[in-house]
């Protein structure tokens, strides 16, 4: 269930743990690289939504019916109609995560991609079972990296910029890059590996014998994939 006090202390303890891990690594001479984690935003609805606490049971039933109608409008590509209904419901129940997800879908249909992205992020952050990294935790990662002078791979930001290159013109991460809510495809894992490797070279953590061209790197990845068991 929603518990803002509990969430606050989870966030604080997460930051404490990050700082502790960095300190332990440094005490042993181990360099640290943090990765800002992306997640599937536009193709994965919240795991659990919870109504605003002031709503009666009758209110909840009425809003559930309206959400069902709004979803049907989205699925029928009646984007403007769906958006109007969702805005009305959100005014009455702003904390219900799934409403923001479907509003994002309606906005996508209208080509209002930046607004859609904001809605999908809101849906993720209001998820009562937050198995995707929340904005609060992402901000902690950035702050700790800056304070501790740790290397930070801005993977989430880079993914937002490259989404259109992977076959999606919305620029919002979705099923084209993820197997589920957070686990990237093999291709996206290779992007992450390349970013981490480049950071290691940049900081002289590793010194490669030769600089690979992009084609050579792609060929190496392909060779590695061919070496995997088909079942894997």
BALOBA-1460 file (C-alpha; in Angstrom, 3 decimals):
// residues 232
<rec num="1" residu="x" x="0.000" y="0.000" z="0.000"/>
<rec num="2" residu="x" x="1.008" y="3.615" z="-0.465"/>
<rec num="3" residu="x" x="3.168" y="4.825" z="2.425"/>
<rec num="4" residu="x" x="4.964" y="8.116" z="1.790"/>
<rec num="5" residu="x" x="6.891" y="7.956" z="5.071"/>
<rec num="6" residu="x" x="8.191" y="4.478" z="4.255"/>
<rec num="7" residu="x" x="9.140" y="5.548" z="0.697"/>
<rec num="8" residu="x" x="11.104" y="8.498" z="2.078"/>
<rec num="9" residu="x" x="13.241" y="6.253" z="4.283"/>
<rec num="10" residu="x" x="13.734" y="3.698" z="1.491"/>
<rec num="11" residu="x" x="15.165" y="6.532" z="-0.613"/>
<rec num="12" residu="x" x="17.445" y="7.721" z="2.199"/>
<rec num="13" residu="x" x="18.679" y="4.192" z="2.905"/>
<rec num="14" residu="x" x="19.305" y="3.583" z="-0.793"/>
<rec num="15" residu="x" x="21.586" y="6.642" z="-0.855"/>
<rec num="16" residu="x" x="23.341" y="5.459" z="2.321"/>
<rec num="17" residu="x" x="23.988" y="2.058" z="0.722"/>
<rec num="18" residu="x" x="25.388" y="3.616" z="-2.472"/>
<rec num="19" residu="x" x="27.801" y="5.792" z="-0.498"/>
<rec num="20" residu="x" x="28.836" y="2.834" z="1.659"/>
<rec num="21" residu="x" x="29.552" y="0.650" z="-1.406"/>
<rec num="22" residu="x" x="31.648" y="3.394" z="-3.002"/>
<rec num="23" residu="x" x="33.609" y="3.853" z="0.250"/>
<rec num="24" residu="x" x="34.245" y="0.094" z="0.515"/>
<rec num="25" residu="x" x="35.438" y="-0.079" z="-3.087"/>
<rec num="26" residu="x" x="37.722" y="2.926" z="-2.669"/>
<rec num="27" residu="x" x="39.262" y="1.461" z="0.484"/>
<rec num="28" residu="x" x="40.334" y="-1.501" z="-1.673"/>
<rec num="29" residu="x" x="41.450" y="0.577" z="-4.661"/>
<rec num="30" residu="x" x="38.519" y="-0.498" z="-6.843"/>
<rec num="31" residu="x" x="37.126" y="2.131" z="-9.247"/>
<rec num="32" residu="x" x="33.340" y="2.526" z="-9.259"/>
<rec num="33" residu="x" x="31.031" y="3.033" z="-12.235"/>
<rec num="34" residu="x" x="27.353" y="3.798" z="-11.590"/>
<rec num="35" residu="x" x="24.705" y="3.373" z="-14.297"/>
<rec num="36" residu="x" x="21.509" y="5.437" z="-14.280"/>
<rec num="37" residu="x" x="18.933" y="2.690" z="-14.982"/>
<rec num="38" residu="x" x="16.287" y="3.118" z="-17.693"/>
<rec num="39" residu="x" x="12.993" y="1.242" z="-17.774"/>
<rec num="40" residu="x" x="10.115" y="0.365" z="-20.073"/>
<rec num="41" residu="x" x="7.800" y="3.381" z="-19.880"/>
<rec num="42" residu="x" x="5.361" y="3.388" z="-22.786"/>
<rec num="43" residu="x" x="4.584" y="-0.345" z="-23.041"/>
<rec num="44" residu="x" x="4.400" y="-1.411" z="-19.398"/>
<rec num="45" residu="x" x="1.579" y="-0.305" z="-17.125"/>
<rec num="46" residu="x" x="2.058" y="0.103" z="-13.340"/>
<rec num="47" residu="x" x="2.097" y="-3.106" z="-11.295"/>
<rec num="48" residu="x" x="-0.314" y="-1.756" z="-8.680"/>
<rec num="49" residu="x" x="-2.470" y="1.355" z="-8.550"/>
<rec num="50" residu="x" x="-4.172" y="2.667" z="-5.427"/>
<rec num="51" residu="x" x="-6.974" y="5.228" z="-5.219"/>
<rec num="52" residu="x" x="-6.711" y="8.546" z="-3.434"/>
<rec num="53" residu="x" x="-7.608" y="7.998" z="0.248"/>
<rec num="54" residu="x" x="-10.605" y="10.364" z="0.301"/>
<rec num="55" residu="x" x="-12.664" y="8.370" z="-2.233"/>
<rec num="56" residu="x" x="-15.663" y="6.289" z="-1.163"/>
<rec num="57" residu="x" x="-16.273" y="2.764" z="-2.420"/>
<rec num="58" residu="x" x="-19.023" y="4.111" z="-4.663"/>
<rec num="59" residu="x" x="-16.599" y="6.679" z="-6.108"/>
<rec num="60" residu="x" x="-14.070" y="3.950" z="-6.825"/>
<rec num="61" residu="x" x="-16.615" y="1.795" z="-8.656"/>
<rec num="62" residu="x" x="-17.748" y="4.751" z="-10.735"/>
<rec num="63" residu="x" x="-14.171" y="5.690" z="-11.650"/>
<rec num="64" residu="x" x="-13.358" y="2.072" z="-12.540"/>
<rec num="65" residu="x" x="-16.218" y="2.103" z="-15.072"/>
<rec num="66" residu="x" x="-14.970" y="5.379" z="-16.536"/>
<rec num="67" residu="x" x="-11.424" y="4.027" z="-16.801"/>
<rec num="68" residu="x" x="-12.767" y="0.964" z="-18.657"/>
<rec num="69" residu="x" x="-14.489" y="3.278" z="-21.139"/>
<rec num="70" residu="x" x="-11.347" y="5.390" z="-21.544"/>
<rec num="71" residu="x" x="-9.237" y="2.302" z="-22.219"/>
<rec num="72" residu="x" x="-11.690" y="1.176" z="-24.906"/>
<rec num="73" residu="x" x="-11.431" y="4.631" z="-26.497"/>
<rec num="74" residu="x" x="-7.608" y="4.365" z="-26.510"/>
<rec num="75" residu="x" x="-7.741" y="0.872" z="-28.028"/>
<rec num="76" residu="x" x="-10.150" y="2.183" z="-30.692"/>
<rec num="77" residu="x" x="-7.745" y="5.087" z="-31.368"/>
<rec num="78" residu="x" x="-10.299" y="7.692" z="-30.327"/>
<rec num="79" residu="x" x="-7.461" y="9.635" z="-28.766"/>
<rec num="80" residu="x" x="-9.140" y="12.969" z="-28.036"/>
<rec num="81" residu="x" x="-12.196" y="11.344" z="-26.507"/>
<rec num="82" residu="x" x="-9.988" y="9.142" z="-24.315"/>
<rec num="83" residu="x" x="-7.881" y="12.112" z="-23.220"/>
<rec num="84" residu="x" x="-10.966" y="14.073" z="-22.217"/>
<rec num="85" residu="x" x="-12.270" y="11.172" z="-20.104"/>
<rec num="86" residu="x" x="-8.899" y="10.515" z="-18.473"/>
<rec num="87" residu="x" x="-8.379" y="14.156" z="-17.571"/>
<rec num="88" residu="x" x="-11.778" y="14.147" z="-15.881"/>
<rec num="89" residu="x" x="-10.962" y="11.007" z="-13.866"/>
<rec num="90" residu="x" x="-7.469" y="12.215" z="-12.896"/>
<rec num="91" residu="x" x="-8.973" y="15.425" z="-11.512"/>
<rec num="92" residu="x" x="-10.933" y="13.268" z="-9.059"/>
<rec num="93" residu="x" x="-8.254" y="10.600" z="-8.441"/>
<rec num="94" residu="x" x="-4.774" y="12.019" z="-9.171"/>
<rec num="95" residu="x" x="-2.845" y="9.306" z="-7.297"/>
<rec num="96" residu="x" x="-4.161" y="6.331" z="-9.316"/>
<rec num="97" residu="x" x="-1.091" y="5.316" z="-11.334"/>
<rec num="98" residu="x" x="-2.831" y="3.494" z="-14.190"/>
<rec num="99" residu="x" x="-4.779" y="6.630" z="-15.154"/>
<rec num="100" residu="x" x="-1.545" y="8.434" z="-15.995"/>
<rec num="101" residu="x" x="-0.341" y="5.451" z="-18.045"/>
<rec num="102" residu="x" x="-3.451" y="5.484" z="-20.239"/>
<rec num="103" residu="x" x="-3.327" y="9.260" z="-20.520"/>
<rec num="104" residu="x" x="0.205" y="8.809" z="-21.864"/>
<rec num="105" residu="x" x="-1.142" y="6.373" z="-24.459"/>
<rec num="106" residu="x" x="-3.820" y="8.857" z="-25.556"/>
<rec num="107" residu="x" x="-1.271" y="11.667" z="-25.816"/>
<rec num="108" residu="x" x="1.005" y="9.406" z="-27.896"/>
<rec num="109" residu="x" x="-1.876" y="8.841" z="-30.295"/>
<rec num="110" residu="x" x="-2.212" y="12.607" z="-30.662"/>
<rec num="111" residu="x" x="1.523" y="12.994" z="-31.332"/>
<rec num="112" residu="x" x="2.063" y="14.921" z="-28.073"/>
<rec num="113" residu="x" x="5.125" y="12.853" z="-27.194"/>
<rec num="114" residu="x" x="6.774" y="15.109" z="-24.595"/>
<rec num="115" residu="x" x="3.537" y="15.268" z="-22.590"/>
<rec num="116" residu="x" x="3.120" y="11.501" z="-22.985"/>
<rec num="117" residu="x" x="6.611" y="10.913" z="-21.577"/>
<rec num="118" residu="x" x="5.771" y="13.007" z="-18.499"/>
<rec num="119" residu="x" x="2.611" y="10.917" z="-17.962"/>
<rec num="120" residu="x" x="4.465" y="7.603" z="-18.273"/>
<rec num="121" residu="x" x="7.066" y="8.786" z="-15.747"/>
<rec num="122" residu="x" x="4.252" y="9.858" z="-13.410"/>
<rec num="123" residu="x" x="2.626" y="6.429" z="-13.768"/>
<rec num="124" residu="x" x="5.946" y="4.771" z="-12.893"/>
<rec num="125" residu="x" x="6.490" y="7.004" z="-9.866"/>
<rec num="126" residu="x" x="2.938" y="6.485" z="-8.526"/>
<rec num="127" residu="x" x="3.185" y="2.682" z="-8.853"/>
<rec num="128" residu="x" x="2.446" y="1.305" z="-5.374"/>
<rec num="129" residu="x" x="4.650" y="-1.685" z="-6.222"/>
<rec num="130" residu="x" x="7.584" y="0.269" z="-7.720"/>
<rec num="131" residu="x" x="9.740" y="-2.359" z="-9.421"/>
<rec num="132" residu="x" x="11.080" y="0.276" z="-11.835"/>
<rec num="133" residu="x" x="13.575" y="2.837" z="-10.598"/>
<rec num="134" residu="x" x="11.630" y="5.891" z="-9.430"/>
<rec num="135" residu="x" x="12.587" y="9.493" z="-10.107"/>
<rec num="136" residu="x" x="13.432" y="9.904" z="-6.405"/>
<rec num="137" residu="x" x="15.985" y="7.072" z="-6.606"/>
<rec num="138" residu="x" x="17.373" y="8.306" z="-9.930"/>
<rec num="139" residu="x" x="18.000" y="11.692" z="-8.319"/>
<rec num="140" residu="x" x="19.850" y="9.966" z="-5.460"/>
<rec num="141" residu="x" x="22.088" y="8.132" z="-7.934"/>
<rec num="142" residu="x" x="22.982" y="11.396" z="-9.699"/>
<rec num="143" residu="x" x="23.634" y="13.204" z="-6.408"/>
<rec num="144" residu="x" x="25.848" y="10.435" z="-5.009"/>
<rec num="145" residu="x" x="27.870" y="10.187" z="-8.227"/>
<rec num="146" residu="x" x="28.481" y="13.949" z="-8.163"/>
<rec num="147" residu="x" x="29.315" y="14.109" z="-4.452"/>
<rec num="148" residu="x" x="31.596" y="11.074" z="-4.527"/>
<rec num="149" residu="x" x="33.242" y="11.813" z="-7.877"/>
<rec num="150" residu="x" x="32.143" y="8.404" z="-9.187"/>
<rec num="151" residu="x" x="31.766" y="7.708" z="-12.905"/>
<rec num="152" residu="x" x="28.092" y="7.883" z="-13.926"/>
<rec num="153" residu="x" x="26.826" y="6.362" z="-17.169"/>
<rec num="154" residu="x" x="23.695" y="8.390" z="-18.113"/>
<rec num="155" residu="x" x="22.139" y="5.312" z="-19.706"/>
<rec num="156" residu="x" x="18.543" y="6.490" z="-19.162"/>
<rec num="157" residu="x" x="19.195" y="9.825" z="-20.888"/>
<rec num="158" residu="x" x="21.151" y="8.203" z="-23.730"/>
<rec num="159" residu="x" x="18.326" y="5.708" z="-24.310"/>
<rec num="160" residu="x" x="15.774" y="8.525" z="-24.570"/>
<rec num="161" residu="x" x="17.929" y="10.116" z="-27.284"/>
<rec num="162" residu="x" x="18.440" y="6.932" z="-29.272"/>
<rec num="163" residu="x" x="14.915" y="5.441" z="-29.100"/>
<rec num="164" residu="x" x="13.992" y="6.788" z="-32.519"/>
<rec num="165" residu="x" x="17.040" y="5.009" z="-33.973"/>
<rec num="166" residu="x" x="15.682" y="1.661" z="-32.746"/>
<rec num="167" residu="x" x="12.456" y="1.887" z="-34.681"/>
<rec num="168" residu="x" x="10.284" y="4.094" z="-32.495"/>
<rec num="169" residu="x" x="9.656" y="7.699" z="-33.444"/>
<rec num="170" residu="x" x="8.156" y="8.612" z="-30.061"/>
<rec num="171" residu="x" x="11.541" y="8.763" z="-28.345"/>
<rec num="172" residu="x" x="10.076" y="6.934" z="-25.319"/>
<rec num="173" residu="x" x="11.543" y="3.584" z="-24.147"/>
<rec num="174" residu="x" x="9.250" y="0.615" z="-24.680"/>
<rec num="175" residu="x" x="9.089" y="-2.979" z="-25.881"/>
<rec num="176" residu="x" x="11.568" y="-2.346" z="-28.711"/>
<rec num="177" residu="x" x="14.344" y="-2.141" z="-26.092"/>
<rec num="178" residu="x" x="13.048" y="-4.200" z="-23.152"/>
<rec num="179" residu="x" x="11.996" y="-7.795" z="-22.555"/>
<rec num="180" residu="x" x="9.702" y="-6.740" z="-19.703"/>
<rec num="181" residu="x" x="9.537" y="-3.791" z="-17.276"/>
<rec num="182" residu="x" x="13.286" y="-3.295" z="-16.761"/>
<rec num="183" residu="x" x="15.364" y="-6.000" z="-18.432"/>
<rec num="184" residu="x" x="16.944" y="-4.788" z="-21.692"/>
<rec num="185" residu="x" x="17.151" y="-6.797" z="-24.896"/>
<rec num="186" residu="x" x="20.497" y="-8.257" z="-25.949"/>
<rec num="187" residu="x" x="21.015" y="-5.310" z="-28.297"/>
<rec num="188" residu="x" x="20.438" y="-2.793" z="-25.529"/>
<rec num="189" residu="x" x="22.749" y="-4.741" z="-23.202"/>
<rec num="190" residu="x" x="25.429" y="-4.373" z="-25.876"/>
<rec num="191" residu="x" x="24.839" y="-0.606" z="-25.952"/>
<rec num="192" residu="x" x="25.289" y="-0.508" z="-22.168"/>
<rec num="193" residu="x" x="28.454" y="-2.608" z="-22.421"/>
<rec num="194" residu="x" x="29.881" y="-0.229" z="-25.018"/>
<rec num="195" residu="x" x="29.132" y="2.809" z="-22.852"/>
<rec num="196" residu="x" x="30.758" y="1.238" z="-19.797"/>
<rec num="197" residu="x" x="33.799" y="0.165" z="-21.804"/>
<rec num="198" residu="x" x="34.211" y="3.653" z="-23.285"/>
<rec num="199" residu="x" x="34.050" y="5.171" z="-19.793"/>
<rec num="200" residu="x" x="36.733" y="2.730" z="-18.606"/>
<rec num="201" residu="x" x="38.985" y="3.708" z="-21.508"/>
<rec num="202" residu="x" x="38.321" y="7.411" z="-20.953"/>
<rec num="203" residu="x" x="39.384" y="7.126" z="-17.297"/>
<rec num="204" residu="x" x="42.360" y="4.881" z="-18.187"/>
<rec num="205" residu="x" x="40.958" y="2.006" z="-16.130"/>
<rec num="206" residu="x" x="41.714" y="-0.175" z="-19.162"/>
<rec num="207" residu="x" x="44.094" y="0.529" z="-22.048"/>
<rec num="208" residu="x" x="43.038" y="-1.319" z="-25.202"/>
<rec num="209" residu="x" x="45.754" y="-2.444" z="-27.581"/>
<rec num="210" residu="x" x="43.869" y="-0.877" z="-30.500"/>
<rec num="211" residu="x" x="40.895" y="1.407" z="-31.035"/>
<rec num="212" residu="x" x="38.014" y="-0.479" z="-32.632"/>
<rec num="213" residu="x" x="35.879" y="1.024" z="-35.337"/>
<rec num="214" residu="x" x="32.101" y="0.777" z="-34.915"/>
<rec num="215" residu="x" x="31.990" y="-1.970" z="-37.551"/>
<rec num="216" residu="x" x="34.693" y="-3.962" z="-35.729"/>
<rec num="217" residu="x" x="32.801" y="-3.631" z="-32.458"/>
<rec num="218" residu="x" x="29.553" y="-4.821" z="-34.092"/>
<rec num="219" residu="x" x="31.410" y="-7.787" z="-35.587"/>
<rec num="220" residu="x" x="32.865" y="-8.697" z="-32.192"/>
<rec num="221" residu="x" x="29.412" y="-8.593" z="-30.610"/>
<rec num="222" residu="x" x="28.042" y="-10.778" z="-33.434"/>
<rec num="223" residu="x" x="30.875" y="-13.257" z="-32.988"/>
<rec num="224" residu="x" x="30.160" y="-13.444" z="-29.276"/>
<rec num="225" residu="x" x="26.466" y="-14.048" z="-29.895"/>
<rec num="226" residu="x" x="27.223" y="-16.842" z="-32.361"/>
<rec num="227" residu="x" x="29.276" y="-18.530" z="-29.644"/>
<rec num="228" residu="x" x="26.285" y="-18.818" z="-27.309"/>
<rec num="229" residu="x" x="24.266" y="-21.988" z="-26.956"/>
<rec num="230" residu="x" x="21.034" y="-21.759" z="-29.044"/>
<rec num="231" residu="x" x="18.917" y="-22.530" z="-25.979"/>
<rec num="232" residu="x" x="20.477" y="-19.601" z="-24.170"/>
